[in-house]
Amino acid sequence: MNQLTKRFESLNSQIVSCQRCPRLRDHCAEVARTRRRAYLDWDYWGGPVPNFGDPRARLLIVGLAPGAHGANRTGRMFTGDRSGDWLFRALHRAGFANQPTATDRDDGLTLKDCLITNACHCAPPGNRPVRDELLACREWFEHTVNIAPVQVFLALGGIAWRAVIDLARDHDWFSGPIPKFSHEAAVPLSDNRWLLGSYHPSQQNTFTGRLTEEMFDSVFHLAGSKLRGSTTGSK
């Protein structure tokens, strides 16, 4: 095991062990205890969900938080719900995933040059973490970016967008007013990095047609073009 992989696995272990937010820990445990009727035979993960993907990735996808009956059930980012179905189909079409489906941690899914994290690593009540909870997870986001040679950040939704902007401003990768989030927004950062925006593949967006598969594919095409024009950092 090389040093980078060791650092990545150590970070994930720290994330899984985190107990900083009692409200989130109580909620995740309660969801895991009561479960949903369709998943009564599942042994829910019920804890902070670690990062998933390639620790050498240049593309970092930033989501909001684990789904209560998705990643909070399966223990893997975006796995086990309809948002994940959309995401992994798009990643497979774009060449970042070896298969278009994600059902559980042992389904054989792997990512190449792509890593997935969340602004919040625990499933929050109402899918809305409060500011203090997002700040408590900020350390894990920083460590993730310090490990992976990220060149393109893809923020799924406004909260993820703001999380990347805050980090970029703190590290002097970006200055000036906060750019407005929008689908396919592209903000240049320092050292040839980019921040891209996409609507989150939530049912609220996909069922209403606000996000279509063609729109999602277009974002990953844009990410690929930025990666082809980037140089890999030395980490």
Sequence and secondary structure as in RCSB ss.txt:
>XXXX:A:sequence
MNQLTKRFESLNSQIVSCQRCPRLRDHCAEVARTRRRAYLDWDYWGGPVPNFGDPRARLLIVGLAPGAHGANRTG
RMFTGDRSGDWLFRALHRAGFANQPTATDRDDGLTLKDCLITNACHCAPPGNRPVRDELLACREWFEHTVNIAPV
QVFLALGGIAWRAVIDLARDHDWFSGPIPKFSHEAAVPLSDNRWLLGSYHPSQQNTFTGRLTEEMFDSVFHLAGS
KLRGSTTGSK
>XXXX:A:secstr
  HHHHHHHHHHHHHHH    HHHHHHHHHHHHH  GGGTT     S    EE TT SEEEEES   TTTHHHHS
STT SSHHHHHHHHHHHHHTSBS S   STTS   BSSEEEEES SS  GGG   HHHHHHHHHHHHHHHHHS  
 EEEEESHHHHHHHHHHHHHTTS  SS     TT EEE STT EEEEE    HHHHTTTSS HHHHHHHHHHHHH
HHHT      
